[in-house]
Amino acid sequence: MTAKAMNFKMDESEITEVRQIASVFNMTLTDVVREALHEYVDRMKADPFYRLTANVENASEEETAEILEELEGLSGTDLEIVSAERVGV
């Protein structure tokens, strides 16, 4: 895996807080951010909205609006995935 550098901005107080946490656990600031980001991305991928829309990246604006409208009307029970099947075309 190739590592690439990425820049982002944070408040100085947030950076200080993360550095303090990192030092307690004998970690680098990068390690803390990377671990937190992995956890966040995993949580987002598990979200029903993501799981239902991740495979429609090429949808038109109209199709996307229609999908979102349908999703907003669903309950938590409706969003439970009880089985999955992948069909190749």
Phi and psi restraints in degrees (range 20) as a CNS / XPLOR table:
assign (resid 1 and name C) (resid 2 and name N)
       (resid 2 and name CA) (resid 2 and name C) 1.0 -89.6 20.0 2
assign (resid 2 and name N) (resid 2 and name CA)
       (resid 2 and name C) (resid 3 and name N) 1.0 131.6 20.0 2
assign (resid 2 and name C) (resid 3 and name N)
       (resid 3 and name CA) (resid 3 and name C) 1.0 -94.3 20.0 2
assign (resid 3 and name N) (resid 3 and name CA)
       (resid 3 and name C) (resid 4 and name N) 1.0 136.0 20.0 2
assign (resid 3 and name C) (resid 4 and name N)
       (resid 4 and name CA) (resid 4 and name C) 1.0 -123.8 20.0 2
assign (resid 4 and name N) (resid 4 and name CA)
       (resid 4 and name C) (resid 5 and name N) 1.0 148.7 20.0 2
assign (resid 4 and name C) (resid 5 and name N)
       (resid 5 and name CA) (resid 5 and name C) 1.0 -82.8 20.0 2
assign (resid 5 and name N) (resid 5 and name CA)
       (resid 5 and name C) (resid 6 and name N) 1.0 148.4 20.0 2
assign (resid 5 and name C) (resid 6 and name N)
       (resid 6 and name CA) (resid 6 and name C) 1.0 -142.6 20.0 2
assign (resid 6 and name N) (resid 6 and name CA)
       (resid 6 and name C) (resid 7 and name N) 1.0 136.9 20.0 2
assign (resid 6 and name C) (resid 7 and name N)
       (resid 7 and name CA) (resid 7 and name C) 1.0 -106.4 20.0 2
assign (resid 7 and name N) (resid 7 and name CA)
       (resid 7 and name C) (resid 8 and name N) 1.0 140.4 20.0 2
assign (resid 7 and name C) (resid 8 and name N)
       (resid 8 and name CA) (resid 8 and name C) 1.0 -150.4 20.0 2
assign (resid 8 and name N) (resid 8 and name CA)
       (resid 8 and name C) (resid 9 and name N) 1.0 159.7 20.0 2
assign (resid 8 and name C) (resid 9 and name N)
       (resid 9 and name CA) (resid 9 and name C) 1.0 -106.7 20.0 2
assign (resid 9 and name N) (resid 9 and name CA)
       (resid 9 and name C) (resid 10 and name N) 1.0 142.5 20.0 2
assign (resid 9 and name C) (resid 10 and name N)
       (resid 10 and name CA) (resid 10 and name C) 1.0 -139.3 20.0 2
assign (resid 10 and name N) (resid 10 and name CA)
       (resid 10 and name C) (resid 11 and name N) 1.0 155.0 20.0 2
assign (resid 10 and name C) (resid 11 and name N)
       (resid 11 and name CA) (resid 11 and name C) 1.0 -61.8 20.0 2
assign (resid 11 and name N) (resid 11 and name CA)
       (resid 11 and name C) (resid 12 and name N) 1.0 147.4 20.0 2
assign (resid 11 and name C) (resid 12 and name N)
       (resid 12 and name CA) (resid 12 and name C) 1.0 -58.9 20.0 2
assign (resid 12 and name N) (resid 12 and name CA)
       (resid 12 and name C) (resid 13 and name N) 1.0 -37.8 20.0 2
assign (resid 12 and name C) (resid 13 and name N)
       (resid 13 and name CA) (resid 13 and name C) 1.0 -65.1 20.0 2
assign (resid 13 and name N) (resid 13 and name CA)
       (resid 13 and name C) (resid 14 and name N) 1.0 -35.8 20.0 2
assign (resid 13 and name C) (resid 14 and name N)
       (resid 14 and name CA) (resid 14 and name C) 1.0 -67.7 20.0 2
assign (resid 14 and name N) (resid 14 and name CA)
       (resid 14 and name C) (resid 15 and name N) 1.0 -40.8 20.0 2
assign (resid 14 and name C) (resid 15 and name N)
       (resid 15 and name CA) (resid 15 and name C) 1.0 -62.1 20.0 2
assign (resid 15 and name N) (resid 15 and name CA)
       (resid 15 and name C) (resid 16 and name N) 1.0 -44.2 20.0 2
assign (resid 15 and name C) (resid 16 and name N)
       (resid 16 and name CA) (resid 16 and name C) 1.0 -60.8 20.0 2
assign (resid 16 and name N) (resid 16 and name CA)
       (resid 16 and name C) (resid 17 and name N) 1.0 -44.1 20.0 2
assign (resid 16 and name C) (resid 17 and name N)
       (resid 17 and name CA) (resid 17 and name C) 1.0 -62.8 20.0 2
assign (resid 17 and name N) (resid 17 and name CA)
       (resid 17 and name C) (resid 18 and name N) 1.0 -45.0 20.0 2
assign (resid 17 and name C) (resid 18 and name N)
       (resid 18 and name CA) (resid 18 and name C) 1.0 -65.8 20.0 2
assign (resid 18 and name N) (resid 18 and name CA)
       (resid 18 and name C) (resid 19 and name N) 1.0 -38.8 20.0 2
assign (resid 18 and name C) (resid 19 and name N)
       (resid 19 and name CA) (resid 19 and name C) 1.0 -62.1 20.0 2
assign (resid 19 and name N) (resid 19 and name CA)
       (resid 19 and name C) (resid 20 and name N) 1.0 -41.1 20.0 2
assign (resid 19 and name C) (resid 20 and name N)
       (resid 20 and name CA) (resid 20 and name C) 1.0 -63.0 20.0 2
assign (resid 20 and name N) (resid 20 and name CA)
       (resid 20 and name C) (resid 21 and name N) 1.0 -43.7 20.0 2
assign (resid 20 and name C) (resid 21 and name N)
       (resid 21 and name CA) (resid 21 and name C) 1.0 -63.4 20.0 2
assign (resid 21 and name N) (resid 21 and name CA)
       (resid 21 and name C) (resid 22 and name N) 1.0 -44.7 20.0 2
assign (resid 21 and name C) (resid 22 and name N)
       (resid 22 and name CA) (resid 22 and name C) 1.0 -59.1 20.0 2
assign (resid 22 and name N) (resid 22 and name CA)
       (resid 22 and name C) (resid 23 and name N) 1.0 -42.0 20.0 2
assign (resid 22 and name C) (resid 23 and name N)
       (resid 23 and name CA) (resid 23 and name C) 1.0 -66.6 20.0 2
assign (resid 23 and name N) (resid 23 and name CA)
       (resid 23 and name C) (resid 24 and name N) 1.0 -35.7 20.0 2
assign (resid 23 and name C) (resid 24 and name N)
       (resid 24 and name CA) (resid 24 and name C) 1.0 -61.5 20.0 2
assign (resid 24 and name N) (resid 24 and name CA)
       (resid 24 and name C) (resid 25 and name N) 1.0 -38.6 20.0 2
assign (resid 24 and name C) (resid 25 and name N)
       (resid 25 and name CA) (resid 25 and name C) 1.0 -96.4 20.0 2
assign (resid 25 and name N) (resid 25 and name CA)
       (resid 25 and name C) (resid 26 and name N) 1.0 11.7 20.0 2
assign (resid 25 and name C) (resid 26 and name N)
       (resid 26 and name CA) (resid 26 and name C) 1.0 53.8 20.0 2
assign (resid 26 and name N) (resid 26 and name CA)
       (resid 26 and name C) (resid 27 and name N) 1.0 46.9 20.0 2
assign (resid 26 and name C) (resid 27 and name N)
       (resid 27 and name CA) (resid 27 and name C) 1.0 -121.8 20.0 2
assign (resid 27 and name N) (resid 27 and name CA)
       (resid 27 and name C) (resid 28 and name N) 1.0 162.6 20.0 2
assign (resid 27 and name C) (resid 28 and name N)
       (resid 28 and name CA) (resid 28 and name C) 1.0 -86.6 20.0 2
assign (resid 28 and name N) (resid 28 and name CA)
       (resid 28 and name C) (resid 29 and name N) 1.0 161.3 20.0 2
assign (resid 28 and name C) (resid 29 and name N)
       (resid 29 and name CA) (resid 29 and name C) 1.0 -58.7 20.0 2
assign (resid 29 and name N) (resid 29 and name CA)
       (resid 29 and name C) (resid 30 and name N) 1.0 -41.2 20.0 2
assign (resid 29 and name C) (resid 30 and name N)
       (resid 30 and name CA) (resid 30 and name C) 1.0 -60.7 20.0 2
assign (resid 30 and name N) (resid 30 and name CA)
       (resid 30 and name C) (resid 31 and name N) 1.0 -43.2 20.0 2
assign (resid 30 and name C) (resid 31 and name N)
       (resid 31 and name CA) (resid 31 and name C) 1.0 -61.3 20.0 2
assign (resid 31 and name N) (resid 31 and name CA)
       (resid 31 and name C) (resid 32 and name N) 1.0 -42.2 20.0 2
assign (resid 31 and name C) (resid 32 and name N)
       (resid 32 and name CA) (resid 32 and name C) 1.0 -64.1 20.0 2
assign (resid 32 and name N) (resid 32 and name CA)
       (resid 32 and name C) (resid 33 and name N) 1.0 -47.0 20.0 2
assign (resid 32 and name C) (resid 33 and name N)
       (resid 33 and name CA) (resid 33 and name C) 1.0 -64.0 20.0 2
assign (resid 33 and name N) (resid 33 and name CA)
       (resid 33 and name C) (resid 34 and name N) 1.0 -44.1 20.0 2
assign (resid 33 and name C) (resid 34 and name N)
       (resid 34 and name CA) (resid 34 and name C) 1.0 -61.4 20.0 2
assign (resid 34 and name N) (resid 34 and name CA)
       (resid 34 and name C) (resid 35 and name N) 1.0 -45.6 20.0 2
assign (resid 34 and name C) (resid 35 and name N)
       (resid 35 and name CA) (resid 35 and name C) 1.0 -64.1 20.0 2
assign (resid 35 and name N) (resid 35 and name CA)
       (resid 35 and name C) (resid 36 and name N) 1.0 -43.3 20.0 2
assign (resid 35 and name C) (resid 36 and name N)
       (resid 36 and name CA) (resid 36 and name C) 1.0 -64.2 20.0 2
assign (resid 36 and name N) (resid 36 and name CA)
       (resid 36 and name C) (resid 37 and name N) 1.0 -39.5 20.0 2
assign (resid 36 and name C) (resid 37 and name N)
       (resid 37 and name CA) (resid 37 and name C) 1.0 -65.8 20.0 2
assign (resid 37 and name N) (resid 37 and name CA)
       (resid 37 and name C) (resid 38 and name N) 1.0 -41.1 20.0 2
assign (resid 37 and name C) (resid 38 and name N)
       (resid 38 and name CA) (resid 38 and name C) 1.0 -60.3 20.0 2
assign (resid 38 and name N) (resid 38 and name CA)
       (resid 38 and name C) (resid 39 and name N) 1.0 -45.0 20.0 2
assign (resid 38 and name C) (resid 39 and name N)
       (resid 39 and name CA) (resid 39 and name C) 1.0 -63.0 20.0 2
assign (resid 39 and name N) (resid 39 and name CA)
       (resid 39 and name C) (resid 40 and name N) 1.0 -42.1 20.0 2
assign (resid 39 and name C) (resid 40 and name N)
       (resid 40 and name CA) (resid 40 and name C) 1.0 -64.4 20.0 2
assign (resid 40 and name N) (resid 40 and name CA)
       (resid 40 and name C) (resid 41 and name N) 1.0 -46.4 20.0 2
assign (resid 40 and name C) (resid 41 and name N)
       (resid 41 and name CA) (resid 41 and name C) 1.0 -63.0 20.0 2
assign (resid 41 and name N) (resid 41 and name CA)
       (resid 41 and name C) (resid 42 and name N) 1.0 -42.3 20.0 2
assign (resid 41 and name C) (resid 42 and name N)
       (resid 42 and name CA) (resid 42 and name C) 1.0 -59.9 20.0 2
assign (resid 42 and name N) (resid 42 and name CA)
       (resid 42 and name C) (resid 43 and name N) 1.0 -42.3 20.0 2
assign (resid 42 and name C) (resid 43 and name N)
       (resid 43 and name CA) (resid 43 and name C) 1.0 -65.3 20.0 2
assign (resid 43 and name N) (resid 43 and name CA)
       (resid 43 and name C) (resid 44 and name N) 1.0 -41.2 20.0 2
assign (resid 43 and name C) (resid 44 and name N)
       (resid 44 and name CA) (resid 44 and name C) 1.0 -66.1 20.0 2
assign (resid 44 and name N) (resid 44 and name CA)
       (resid 44 and name C) (resid 45 and name N) 1.0 -39.2 20.0 2
assign (resid 44 and name C) (resid 45 and name N)
       (resid 45 and name CA) (resid 45 and name C) 1.0 -66.4 20.0 2
assign (resid 45 and name N) (resid 45 and name CA)
       (resid 45 and name C) (resid 46 and name N) 1.0 -27.2 20.0 2
assign (resid 45 and name C) (resid 46 and name N)
       (resid 46 and name CA) (resid 46 and name C) 1.0 -81.2 20.0 2
assign (resid 46 and name N) (resid 46 and name CA)
       (resid 46 and name C) (resid 47 and name N) 1.0 -12.7 20.0 2
assign (resid 46 and name C) (resid 47 and name N)
       (resid 47 and name CA) (resid 47 and name C) 1.0 -64.4 20.0 2
assign (resid 47 and name N) (resid 47 and name CA)
       (resid 47 and name C) (resid 48 and name N) 1.0 133.5 20.0 2
assign (resid 47 and name C) (resid 48 and name N)
       (resid 48 and name CA) (resid 48 and name C) 1.0 -55.9 20.0 2
assign (resid 48 and name N) (resid 48 and name CA)
       (resid 48 and name C) (resid 49 and name N) 1.0 -37.7 20.0 2
assign (resid 48 and name C) (resid 49 and name N)
       (resid 49 and name CA) (resid 49 and name C) 1.0 -58.8 20.0 2
assign (resid 49 and name N) (resid 49 and name CA)
       (resid 49 and name C) (resid 50 and name N) 1.0 -47.4 20.0 2
assign (resid 49 and name C) (resid 50 and name N)
       (resid 50 and name CA) (resid 50 and name C) 1.0 -63.6 20.0 2
assign (resid 50 and name N) (resid 50 and name CA)
       (resid 50 and name C) (resid 51 and name N) 1.0 -45.8 20.0 2
assign (resid 50 and name C) (resid 51 and name N)
       (resid 51 and name CA) (resid 51 and name C) 1.0 -63.1 20.0 2
assign (resid 51 and name N) (resid 51 and name CA)
       (resid 51 and name C) (resid 52 and name N) 1.0 -31.5 20.0 2
assign (resid 51 and name C) (resid 52 and name N)
       (resid 52 and name CA) (resid 52 and name C) 1.0 -85.9 20.0 2
assign (resid 52 and name N) (resid 52 and name CA)
       (resid 52 and name C) (resid 53 and name N) 1.0 -19.7 20.0 2
assign (resid 52 and name C) (resid 53 and name N)
       (resid 53 and name CA) (resid 53 and name C) 1.0 -113.6 20.0 2
assign (resid 53 and name N) (resid 53 and name CA)
       (resid 53 and name C) (resid 54 and name N) 1.0 -7.3 20.0 2
assign (resid 53 and name C) (resid 54 and name N)
       (resid 54 and name CA) (resid 54 and name C) 1.0 -62.8 20.0 2
assign (resid 54 and name N) (resid 54 and name CA)
       (resid 54 and name C) (resid 55 and name N) 1.0 -28.4 20.0 2
assign (resid 54 and name C) (resid 55 and name N)
       (resid 55 and name CA) (resid 55 and name C) 1.0 -95.2 20.0 2
assign (resid 55 and name N) (resid 55 and name CA)
       (resid 55 and name C) (resid 56 and name N) 1.0 11.6 20.0 2
assign (resid 55 and name C) (resid 56 and name N)
       (resid 56 and name CA) (resid 56 and name C) 1.0 -119.4 20.0 2
assign (resid 56 and name N) (resid 56 and name CA)
       (resid 56 and name C) (resid 57 and name N) 1.0 40.2 20.0 2
assign (resid 56 and name C) (resid 57 and name N)
       (resid 57 and name CA) (resid 57 and name C) 1.0 -62.9 20.0 2
assign (resid 57 and name N) (resid 57 and name CA)
       (resid 57 and name C) (resid 58 and name N) 1.0 -26.4 20.0 2
assign (resid 57 and name C) (resid 58 and name N)
       (resid 58 and name CA) (resid 58 and name C) 1.0 -96.8 20.0 2
assign (resid 58 and name N) (resid 58 and name CA)
       (resid 58 and name C) (resid 59 and name N) 1.0 16.3 20.0 2
assign (resid 58 and name C) (resid 59 and name N)
       (resid 59 and name CA) (resid 59 and name C) 1.0 -72.8 20.0 2
assign (resid 59 and name N) (resid 59 and name CA)
       (resid 59 and name C) (resid 60 and name N) 1.0 147.8 20.0 2
assign (resid 59 and name C) (resid 60 and name N)
       (resid 60 and name CA) (resid 60 and name C) 1.0 -73.0 20.0 2
assign (resid 60 and name N) (resid 60 and name CA)
       (resid 60 and name C) (resid 61 and name N) 1.0 170.0 20.0 2
assign (resid 60 and name C) (resid 61 and name N)
       (resid 61 and name CA) (resid 61 and name C) 1.0 -60.6 20.0 2
assign (resid 61 and name N) (resid 61 and name CA)
       (resid 61 and name C) (resid 62 and name N) 1.0 -39.0 20.0 2
assign (resid 61 and name C) (resid 62 and name N)
       (resid 62 and name CA) (resid 62 and name C) 1.0 -65.1 20.0 2
assign (resid 62 and name N) (resid 62 and name CA)
       (resid 62 and name C) (resid 63 and name N) 1.0 -44.3 20.0 2
assign (resid 62 and name C) (resid 63 and name N)
       (resid 63 and name CA) (resid 63 and name C) 1.0 -64.3 20.0 2
assign (resid 63 and name N) (resid 63 and name CA)
       (resid 63 and name C) (resid 64 and name N) 1.0 -41.7 20.0 2
assign (resid 63 and name C) (resid 64 and name N)
       (resid 64 and name CA) (resid 64 and name C) 1.0 -62.5 20.0 2
assign (resid 64 and name N) (resid 64 and name CA)
       (resid 64 and name C) (resid 65 and name N) 1.0 -44.9 20.0 2
assign (resid 64 and name C) (resid 65 and name N)
       (resid 65 and name CA) (resid 65 and name C) 1.0 -61.0 20.0 2
assign (resid 65 and name N) (resid 65 and name CA)
       (resid 65 and name C) (resid 66 and name N) 1.0 -40.6 20.0 2
assign (resid 65 and name C) (resid 66 and name N)
       (resid 66 and name CA) (resid 66 and name C) 1.0 -64.4 20.0 2
assign (resid 66 and name N) (resid 66 and name CA)
       (resid 66 and name C) (resid 67 and name N) 1.0 -43.3 20.0 2
assign (resid 66 and name C) (resid 67 and name N)
       (resid 67 and name CA) (resid 67 and name C) 1.0 -62.5 20.0 2
assign (resid 67 and name N) (resid 67 and name CA)
       (resid 67 and name C) (resid 68 and name N) 1.0 -47.0 20.0 2
assign (resid 67 and name C) (resid 68 and name N)
       (resid 68 and name CA) (resid 68 and name C) 1.0 -62.3 20.0 2
assign (resid 68 and name N) (resid 68 and name CA)
       (resid 68 and name C) (resid 69 and name N) 1.0 -39.2 20.0 2
assign (resid 68 and name C) (resid 69 and name N)
       (resid 69 and name CA) (resid 69 and name C) 1.0 -63.0 20.0 2
assign (resid 69 and name N) (resid 69 and name CA)
       (resid 69 and name C) (resid 70 and name N) 1.0 -42.1 20.0 2
assign (resid 69 and name C) (resid 70 and name N)
       (resid 70 and name CA) (resid 70 and name C) 1.0 -65.5 20.0 2
assign (resid 70 and name N) (resid 70 and name CA)
       (resid 70 and name C) (resid 71 and name N) 1.0 -42.0 20.0 2
assign (resid 70 and name C) (resid 71 and name N)
       (resid 71 and name CA) (resid 71 and name C) 1.0 -64.6 20.0 2
assign (resid 71 and name N) (resid 71 and name CA)
       (resid 71 and name C) (resid 72 and name N) 1.0 -37.8 20.0 2
assign (resid 71 and name C) (resid 72 and name N)
       (resid 72 and name CA) (resid 72 and name C) 1.0 -63.1 20.0 2
assign (resid 72 and name N) (resid 72 and name CA)
       (resid 72 and name C) (resid 73 and name N) 1.0 -26.5 20.0 2
assign (resid 72 and name C) (resid 73 and name N)
       (resid 73 and name CA) (resid 73 and name C) 1.0 -87.2 20.0 2
assign (resid 73 and name N) (resid 73 and name CA)
       (resid 73 and name C) (resid 74 and name N) 1.0 -2.0 20.0 2
assign (resid 73 and name C) (resid 74 and name N)
       (resid 74 and name CA) (resid 74 and name C) 1.0 -88.5 20.0 2
assign (resid 74 and name N) (resid 74 and name CA)
       (resid 74 and name C) (resid 75 and name N) 1.0 146.8 20.0 2
assign (resid 74 and name C) (resid 75 and name N)
       (resid 75 and name CA) (resid 75 and name C) 1.0 -91.3 20.0 2
assign (resid 75 and name N) (resid 75 and name CA)
       (resid 75 and name C) (resid 76 and name N) 1.0 173.2 20.0 2
assign (resid 75 and name C) (resid 76 and name N)
       (resid 76 and name CA) (resid 76 and name C) 1.0 -59.4 20.0 2
assign (resid 76 and name N) (resid 76 and name CA)
       (resid 76 and name C) (resid 77 and name N) 1.0 -37.2 20.0 2
assign (resid 76 and name C) (resid 77 and name N)
       (resid 77 and name CA) (resid 77 and name C) 1.0 -65.9 20.0 2
assign (resid 77 and name N) (resid 77 and name CA)
       (resid 77 and name C) (resid 78 and name N) 1.0 -40.4 20.0 2
assign (resid 77 and name C) (resid 78 and name N)
       (resid 78 and name CA) (resid 78 and name C) 1.0 -61.9 20.0 2
assign (resid 78 and name N) (resid 78 and name CA)
       (resid 78 and name C) (resid 79 and name N) 1.0 -30.4 20.0 2
assign (resid 78 and name C) (resid 79 and name N)
       (resid 79 and name CA) (resid 79 and name C) 1.0 -86.3 20.0 2
assign (resid 79 and name N) (resid 79 and name CA)
       (resid 79 and name C) (resid 80 and name N) 1.0 -5.7 20.0 2
assign (resid 79 and name C) (resid 80 and name N)
       (resid 80 and name CA) (resid 80 and name C) 1.0 -69.9 20.0 2
assign (resid 80 and name N) (resid 80 and name CA)
       (resid 80 and name C) (resid 81 and name N) 1.0 132.0 20.0 2
assign (resid 80 and name C) (resid 81 and name N)
       (resid 81 and name CA) (resid 81 and name C) 1.0 -93.0 20.0 2
assign (resid 81 and name N) (resid 81 and name CA)
       (resid 81 and name C) (resid 82 and name N) 1.0 117.4 20.0 2
assign (resid 81 and name C) (resid 82 and name N)
       (resid 82 and name CA) (resid 82 and name C) 1.0 -97.9 20.0 2
assign (resid 82 and name N) (resid 82 and name CA)
       (resid 82 and name C) (resid 83 and name N) 1.0 -21.4 20.0 2
assign (resid 82 and name C) (resid 83 and name N)
       (resid 83 and name CA) (resid 83 and name C) 1.0 -160.4 20.0 2
assign (resid 83 and name N) (resid 83 and name CA)
       (resid 83 and name C) (resid 84 and name N) 1.0 160.4 20.0 2
assign (resid 83 and name C) (resid 84 and name N)
       (resid 84 and name CA) (resid 84 and name C) 1.0 -139.2 20.0 2
assign (resid 84 and name N) (resid 84 and name CA)
       (resid 84 and name C) (resid 85 and name N) 1.0 143.3 20.0 2
assign (resid 84 and name C) (resid 85 and name N)
       (resid 85 and name CA) (resid 85 and name C) 1.0 -142.9 20.0 2
assign (resid 85 and name N) (resid 85 and name CA)
       (resid 85 and name C) (resid 86 and name N) 1.0 132.9 20.0 2
assign (resid 85 and name C) (resid 86 and name N)
       (resid 86 and name CA) (resid 86 and name C) 1.0 -110.7 20.0 2
assign (resid 86 and name N) (resid 86 and name CA)
       (resid 86 and name C) (resid 87 and name N) 1.0 127.6 20.0 2
assign (resid 86 and name C) (resid 87 and name N)
       (resid 87 and name CA) (resid 87 and name C) 1.0 -117.9 20.0 2
assign (resid 87 and name N) (resid 87 and name CA)
       (resid 87 and name C) (resid 88 and name N) 1.0 125.7 20.0 2
assign (resid 87 and name C) (resid 88 and name N)
       (resid 88 and name CA) (resid 88 and name C) 1.0 -87.4 20.0 2
assign (resid 88 and name N) (resid 88 and name CA)
       (resid 88 and name C) (resid 89 and name N) 1.0 141.7 20.0 2
